[in-house]
Amino acid sequence: MKNTKSILAVLTISVFLSIVCISFNSCSKDSSSTPSYECTTCASTPDALAENDGSAKGVYKGIVVGSSGSLYIDIQNGTDLITGTLIIDGVSVALTSSVSYVSGQPYVAPFTGIYNGSPISITFSVGLSGGTPTVTSSDIPGHPNTVFTLYKETSTSLIEAFEGVYTKPGKTGTFNILLSRGLNLWGGIAKGNEAGAEVDEIDGTIDSSNRLIESSNGTILGTLSGDEINGSFQDCNGDTVTIHGERTL
């Protein structure tokens, strides 16, 4: 199990970065291509209802690294149900919670389900106003070091999840991003495929040309085009890093 942290609370990103040199610290050379991929199952407008924008109720979307996947949490968003869906390595797991929502209170609960025949548990926590959504711990067989990043979706800001990869000479890894086109903000997590690889957390803005600008040094990581993100840039060792991501949520 591994503690995790959120980098978006309702409509703002607040993240403390600890970026290492594996890929994302340096000058950039942006490249993009005409998108060939479309997420036909992804929402084009927010699922979140306006009545839940300032409470712990509503919709939360996340990305997963430690393998790769996404997380969708629904806390009484238009119904009395509290449910979730975890997709990891292409496998969809229905999640449920037995903890009731109490108006005006933070919400903390384990969400449980069955993954490849084994029980899993993900403990979700969010503040009383929907701030700081976090997976505080997880127990997923075969995935002991899973890291989650979560955003709260609002009725005015659709949250999109992209799963992708990065490559550089002699190294590959997972590169997943959450973003809001309405807010022109994004945040992500990346991890190399090699044993013992560190997890990097990054965030930034989306400029008027749909380029993802990394906040700590202004690196242009790539360009958002439809349901794809593509780009390449120079890392701090002078190696060319290429990224590609496709929207999955």
Backbone hydrogen bonds, N-H to C=O, Kabsch-Sander energy under -0.5 kcal/mol:
donor,donor_aa,acceptor,acceptor_aa,energy
4,T,135,V,-0.7
5,K,148,F,-0.6
7,I,150,L,-0.7
8,L,150,L,-0.7
9,A,12,T,-2.7
10,V,8,L,-0.6
10,V,130,G,-0.6
11,L,9,A,-1.4
12,T,9,A,-1.6
14,S,7,I,-0.7
17,L,15,V,-0.6
23,S,20,V,-0.7
24,F,20,V,-0.6
26,S,24,F,-0.5
29,K,232,S,-0.7
40,T,38,E,-1.2
42,C,39,C,-0.9
52,N,49,L,-1.8
53,D,50,A,-1.6
55,S,52,N,-1.6
56,A,128,L,-1.0
58,G,75,I,-2.4
59,V,153,E,-0.6
60,Y,73,I,-2.5
61,K,151,Y,-2.3
62,G,71,L,-2.8
63,I,149,T,-2.0
64,V,69,G,-2.3
65,V,147,V,-2.4
66,G,67,S,-2.3
69,G,64,V,-1.5
70,S,87,I,-1.9
71,L,62,G,-2.1
72,Y,85,T,-2.2
73,I,60,Y,-2.9
74,D,83,T,-2.9
75,I,58,G,-3.0
75,I,73,I,-0.5
76,Q,74,D,-0.8
76,Q,81,L,-2.5
78,G,76,Q,-1.6
83,T,74,D,-2.1
84,G,95,L,-2.0
85,T,72,Y,-2.4
86,L,93,V,-2.5
87,I,70,S,-2.8
87,I,85,T,-0.5
88,I,86,L,-0.5
88,I,91,V,-2.3
89,D,68,S,-2.9
91,V,88,I,-1.9
92,S,90,G,-0.5
93,V,86,L,-3.2
95,L,84,G,-3.3
96,T,112,T,-1.9
97,S,82,I,-1.1
100,S,98,S,-0.5
105,Q,102,V,-1.8
107,Y,126,V,-2.4
108,V,106,P,-0.5
109,A,124,F,-2.5
111,F,122,I,-3.1
112,T,96,T,-2.4
113,G,120,I,-1.6
115,Y,118,S,-3.4
118,S,115,Y,-2.0
120,I,113,G,-2.6
121,S,139,D,-1.6
122,I,111,F,-2.6
123,T,137,S,-2.5
124,F,109,A,-3.0
124,F,122,I,-0.7
125,S,134,T,-2.8
126,V,107,Y,-2.0
127,G,131,G,-3.0
130,G,127,G,-1.9
134,T,125,S,-2.8
136,T,123,T,-1.9
136,T,134,T,-0.8
137,S,123,T,-0.9
139,D,121,S,-2.9
143,H,140,I,-2.6
146,T,143,H,-0.9
147,V,65,V,-3.4
149,T,63,I,-1.9
151,Y,61,K,-2.8
153,E,59,V,-2.3
153,E,151,Y,-0.6
154,T,157,S,-1.2
157,S,154,T,-0.7
160,E,179,L,-2.4
162,F,177,I,-3.3
163,E,246,E,-2.5
165,V,244,H,-2.4
166,Y,173,G,-2.2
167,T,242,T,-2.3
168,K,171,K,-2.5
171,K,168,K,-2.7
173,G,166,Y,-2.0
174,T,191,K,-2.6
175,F,164,G,-2.4
176,N,189,I,-2.3
177,I,162,F,-2.4
178,L,187,G,-3.0
179,L,160,E,-2.1
180,S,185,L,-2.7
184,N,180,S,-1.1
185,L,180,S,-1.6
186,W,204,G,-2.1
187,G,178,L,-2.6
188,G,202,I,-3.1
189,I,176,N,-2.1
190,A,200,D,-2.2
191,K,174,T,-2.0
192,G,198,E,-0.7
193,N,172,T,-2.6
197,A,194,E,-1.6
200,D,190,A,-2.9
202,I,188,G,-2.3
204,G,186,W,-2.4
205,T,213,I,-1.8
206,I,184,N,-1.8
207,D,205,T,-0.5
207,D,211,R,-2.2
210,N,207,D,-2.1
212,L,222,G,-2.8
213,I,205,T,-3.0
213,I,211,R,-0.8
214,E,212,L,-0.6
214,E,219,T,-3.3
215,S,203,D,-2.8
218,G,214,E,-2.0
221,L,212,L,-2.5
221,L,219,T,-0.9
222,G,212,L,-0.7
223,T,230,N,-3.1
224,L,210,N,-3.4
225,S,223,T,-0.5
225,S,228,E,-2.8
227,D,37,Y,-0.7
228,E,225,S,-1.6
229,I,245,G,-2.3
230,N,223,T,-1.8
231,G,243,I,-1.7
233,F,241,V,-2.0
234,Q,27,C,-1.2
235,D,239,D,-2.9
238,G,235,D,-2.0
241,V,233,F,-3.3
241,V,239,D,-0.5
242,T,167,T,-2.6
243,I,231,G,-2.8
244,H,165,V,-2.1
245,G,229,I,-2.5
246,E,163,E,-2.5
247,R,227,D,-2.4
248,T,161,A,-2.6
249,L,161,A,-1.4
